[in-house]
Amino acid sequence: MKNILTLLILFVSFNATAQYSYATANKAKKFAKTITQKDLKDHLYTYASDEFQGRDTGTEGEDIAIKYLADFYQSEGIKPGNNGSYLQNIKLNIRRGNIGEVETENVIAIIEGSEKPEEYLVITAHLDHVGMRDGKIYNGADDDGSGTVALLEIAQAFKKAADKGQGPKRSIVFLHVTGEEKGLLGSKYYSENPIYPLANTVTNLNIDMIGRIDPTRERKNRDYVYIIGSDHDSQDLHNLSEQTNAETLNMDLDYRYNDKDDPNRFYYRSDHYNFAKYGIPIIFYFTGTHADYHQPTDTPDKIEYDLLELRTQLIFYTAWNIANRDERIVVDPKPEVETFTVSEEDLNSYLGSYSAENFPLDFIFTINDGKLNISITGQGAFDLMPVSKHKFKLEEAGVELTFNPEENTLKFKQGPYEVPLSKK
């Protein structure tokens, strides 16, 4: 009886929601159709052209990209998202590659909600790429030109709806973040200096690399997208995502990389993570890496534009339903997380540089705002989370570090690999 009752409740709930979703999907359909592969292609052949010089963070090429995005929103009549400006100015200290301090910007625009303007759906894509190396331009058409132009088309579709008197009930923030390739730095800055309160941010939809087909994928149908994180913080969001897809495009929603502990660590490797770590429900849309990932061959001619159109439309439909339903997305209750406090004496005992023979990395430990911070050769710097006495985690990389202050040693563990290191 218990299982039957549960199924009955789910059936009634689904049908009540379905009536709402079908109605909104019908309204959204004509605006979703304005998202076309032609427009996506036109944008991308410009955005991932040599003129943009690979869009490396803090460079002239990225400045050209930032202007392109801000000019687009202005031309479409979409309001600037930062007190009259499309830019959120940032100074970043880029430790990855020992670049140092650079000045750069996030680009932000907003369509204000008609009924719940104080609640925000934030849609993100990163505007940067890796620039130029050895005289070759890394255009970053898929990474993340595809997500960037998808976000532009989604914003344009919502603006067309608003101009027809069918604007979203909740506000929608279109956020292009910088510094993703340097360690998710632009989204980290936004989450620490939010223009719109995180407490009122109902969901983040993040779009990163949705223009290609994963050559390692076992299922061979083309009409798929990887969904990561939809059920991590909100079953409600996951259900809405599934139902929206079923009632619109019926694509293959593939959860291959959804597990937080997947060895590829994709959940930790794009900008949604800087929202998720604050408990904000997220969906990360992704279609996999390929041989051109972070290569000068990631060019616009390799993009599957018919699929980019479908995937962008799906994200638009999902955003439409999140922004227009009566209730905000429900966050699942969380178990209490036990925190461990490290004494100042113990923190100081860990400081210094650690290395091992035949191990390619040096680890340098410092204190950053009262937290133990690790700098890794050529990889940047990260705050560590204490989990027990002398033990810390870098969850983004699946790394566990255990100190032995008496012997001045450190055990590095990542997956099945363990390496003992000694303090220099």
Backbone hydrogen bonds, N-H to C=O, Kabsch-Sander energy under -0.5 kcal/mol:
donor,donor_aa,acceptor,acceptor_aa,energy
5,L,1,M,-2.9
6,T,2,K,-2.4
7,L,3,N,-2.4
8,L,4,I,-2.3
9,I,5,L,-2.5
10,L,6,T,-2.4
11,F,7,L,-2.5
12,V,8,L,-2.5
13,S,9,I,-2.8
14,F,10,L,-3.0
15,N,11,F,-2.3
16,A,12,V,-2.2
17,T,13,S,-2.3
18,A,14,F,-3.0
19,Q,15,N,-1.9
20,Y,16,A,-1.1
21,S,17,T,-2.8
22,Y,18,A,-3.1
23,A,19,Q,-1.5
24,T,20,Y,-2.3
25,A,21,S,-3.1
26,N,22,Y,-2.0
27,K,23,A,-1.6
28,A,24,T,-2.6
29,K,25,A,-1.6
30,K,26,N,-0.6
31,F,28,A,-0.8
32,A,28,A,-2.5
33,K,29,K,-1.8
34,T,31,F,-1.1
35,I,32,A,-1.8
36,T,34,T,-0.9
40,L,36,T,-2.3
41,K,37,Q,-2.4
42,D,38,K,-2.6
43,H,39,D,-2.4
44,L,40,L,-2.4
45,Y,41,K,-2.6
46,T,42,D,-0.9
46,T,43,H,-0.6
47,Y,43,H,-3.2
48,A,44,L,-2.7
49,S,46,T,-1.6
52,F,49,S,-1.4
53,Q,50,D,-1.9
55,R,52,F,-2.6
56,D,53,Q,-0.5
57,T,129,H,-0.5
59,T,56,D,-1.8
62,E,56,D,-0.6
63,D,59,T,-2.0
64,I,60,E,-1.9
65,A,61,G,-1.7
66,I,62,E,-2.8
67,K,63,D,-2.3
68,Y,64,I,-2.1
69,L,65,A,-2.1
70,A,66,I,-2.6
71,D,67,K,-2.8
72,F,68,Y,-1.7
73,Y,69,L,-2.1
74,Q,70,A,-2.2
75,S,71,D,-2.5
76,E,72,F,-1.8
77,G,73,Y,-0.6
77,G,74,Q,-1.0
78,I,73,Y,-2.3
79,K,110,I,-0.7
81,G,108,I,-2.3
82,N,85,S,-2.3
85,S,82,N,-1.1
88,Q,106,N,-2.4
89,N,87,L,-0.6
90,I,104,T,-2.8
92,L,90,I,-0.5
92,L,102,V,-2.7
94,I,92,L,-0.9
94,I,100,G,-3.0
95,R,93,N,-0.9
98,N,95,R,-2.7
99,I,94,I,-0.8
100,G,94,I,-2.8
102,V,92,L,-2.7
104,T,90,I,-2.7
106,N,88,Q,-1.9
107,V,176,H,-2.7
108,I,86,Y,-2.8
109,A,174,F,-1.9
110,I,79,K,-2.4
111,I,172,I,-2.2
112,E,110,I,-0.5
114,S,168,P,-2.4
115,E,169,K,-1.3
116,K,169,K,-3.3
119,E,116,K,-2.0
120,Y,200,N,-2.8
121,L,171,S,-2.6
122,V,120,Y,-0.6
122,V,203,T,-2.4
123,I,121,L,-0.5
123,I,173,V,-3.0
124,T,205,L,-2.6
125,A,175,L,-1.4
127,L,177,V,-2.5
128,D,177,V,-0.7
129,H,55,R,-1.8
131,G,54,G,-2.1
133,R,136,K,-2.2
136,K,133,R,-2.3
138,Y,131,G,-2.5
139,N,137,I,-0.9
141,A,298,D,-2.1
144,D,142,D,-0.7
145,G,140,G,-1.8
146,S,141,A,-1.0
147,G,142,D,-0.6
148,T,144,D,-2.4
149,V,145,G,-2.6
150,A,146,S,-1.7
151,L,147,G,-2.1
152,L,148,T,-1.8
153,E,149,V,-2.2
154,I,150,A,-2.4
155,A,151,L,-2.4
156,Q,152,L,-2.3
157,A,153,E,-2.2
158,F,154,I,-2.2
159,K,155,A,-2.2
160,K,156,Q,-2.3
161,A,157,A,-1.9
162,A,158,F,-2.4
163,D,159,K,-2.5
164,K,160,K,-0.9
164,K,161,A,-0.6
165,G,162,A,-1.8
166,Q,161,A,-3.1
170,R,323,A,-1.5
171,S,116,K,-0.9
171,S,119,E,-2.1
172,I,111,I,-2.5
173,V,121,L,-3.1
174,F,109,A,-2.8
174,F,172,I,-0.5
175,L,123,I,-2.8
175,L,173,V,-0.7
176,H,107,V,-3.1
176,H,174,F,-0.6
177,V,125,A,-1.8
177,V,175,L,-0.7
182,K,179,G,-0.7
183,G,180,E,-1.7
184,L,180,E,-1.9
185,L,179,G,-2.2
186,G,178,T,-1.6
188,K,184,L,-1.8
189,Y,185,L,-2.4
190,Y,186,G,-2.2
191,S,187,S,-2.7
192,E,188,K,-1.6
193,N,189,Y,-1.6
200,N,197,P,-1.0
201,T,198,L,-1.5
202,V,120,Y,-2.2
202,V,200,N,-0.8
203,T,120,Y,-0.9
204,N,281,P,-2.2
205,L,122,V,-2.1
206,N,204,N,-0.6
206,N,283,I,-2.9
207,I,124,T,-2.6
208,D,206,N,-0.5
208,D,285,Y,-2.1
209,M,142,D,-0.6
214,D,287,T,-0.5
217,R,214,D,-1.5
224,Y,222,R,-2.2
225,V,252,D,-1.9
226,Y,286,F,-2.9
227,I,254,D,-2.4
228,I,226,Y,-0.5
228,I,284,F,-1.8
232,H,229,G,-1.4
233,D,229,G,-0.6
236,D,330,V,-0.5
238,H,230,S,-0.5
238,H,234,S,-1.9
239,N,235,Q,-2.7
240,L,236,D,-2.3
241,S,237,L,-2.6
242,E,238,H,-2.5
243,Q,239,N,-2.7
244,T,240,L,-2.8
245,N,241,S,-2.0
246,A,242,E,-2.4
247,E,243,Q,-1.9
248,T,244,T,-0.6
248,T,245,N,-1.1
250,N,245,N,-3.1
252,D,223,D,-2.7
253,L,251,M,-0.9
254,D,225,V,-2.4
254,D,252,D,-0.9
255,Y,253,L,-0.5
258,N,255,Y,-1.7
262,D,259,D,-1.9
265,R,262,D,-2.1
268,Y,265,R,-1.3
269,R,266,F,-1.5
273,Y,270,S,-1.8
274,N,271,D,-1.2
275,F,272,H,-1.9
276,A,272,H,-2.8
277,K,273,Y,-2.2
278,Y,275,F,-1.6
279,G,276,A,-2.4
280,I,275,F,-1.7
282,I,229,G,-0.5
283,I,204,N,-1.9
284,F,228,I,-2.5
285,Y,206,N,-3.0
285,Y,283,I,-0.6
286,F,226,Y,-1.6
287,T,209,M,-2.2
293,Y,290,H,-1.9
295,Q,292,D,-1.8
298,D,295,Q,-1.8
299,T,297,T,-1.9
302,K,299,T,-1.9
303,I,300,P,-1.2
304,E,211,G,-2.9
305,Y,303,I,-1.2
308,L,304,E,-2.4
309,E,305,Y,-2.0
310,L,306,D,-1.8
311,R,307,L,-2.9
312,T,308,L,-2.1
313,Q,309,E,-2.4
314,L,310,L,-2.4
315,I,311,R,-2.0
316,F,312,T,-2.2
317,Y,313,Q,-2.8
318,T,314,L,-2.4
319,A,315,I,-2.8
320,W,316,F,-2.8
321,N,317,Y,-2.2
322,I,318,T,-2.2
323,A,319,A,-2.7
324,N,320,W,-1.6
325,R,321,N,-1.4
332,D,233,D,-2.8
338,E,336,E,-0.6
340,F,386,P,-0.5
347,L,343,S,-2.6
348,N,344,E,-2.4
349,S,345,E,-1.3
350,Y,346,D,-0.8
350,Y,347,L,-1.2
351,L,347,L,-0.6
351,L,348,N,-0.6
352,G,365,F,-1.7
354,Y,363,F,-3.0
355,S,422,S,-2.1
359,F,356,A,-1.7
363,F,354,Y,-2.4
364,I,375,S,-2.4
365,F,352,G,-2.9
366,T,373,N,-2.4
368,N,371,K,-3.1
371,K,368,N,-1.7
373,N,366,T,-3.3
374,I,382,F,-3.1
375,S,364,I,-2.8
376,I,380,G,-2.6
377,T,362,D,-1.6
379,Q,376,I,-2.9
380,G,376,I,-1.1
382,F,374,I,-2.5
384,L,372,L,-2.9
385,M,393,K,-2.6
387,V,391,K,-2.5
388,S,391,K,-1.4
391,K,388,S,-2.1
392,F,401,L,-2.8
393,K,385,M,-2.5
394,L,399,V,-2.4
395,E,393,K,-0.6
397,A,394,L,-1.4
398,G,394,L,-0.7
398,G,395,E,-0.9
399,V,394,L,-2.0
400,E,413,K,-3.0
401,L,392,F,-2.9
402,T,411,K,-2.1
403,F,390,H,-2.9
404,N,409,T,-2.5
407,E,404,N,-0.8
408,N,404,N,-0.9
409,T,404,N,-1.7
410,L,421,L,-2.5
411,K,402,T,-2.7
412,F,410,L,-0.6
412,F,419,V,-3.1
413,K,400,E,-2.4
414,Q,417,Y,-2.4
415,G,398,G,-0.7
417,Y,414,Q,-2.0
419,V,412,F,-2.8
421,L,410,L,-3.4
422,S,355,S,-2.5
423,K,408,N,-2.7
424,K,353,S,-3.1
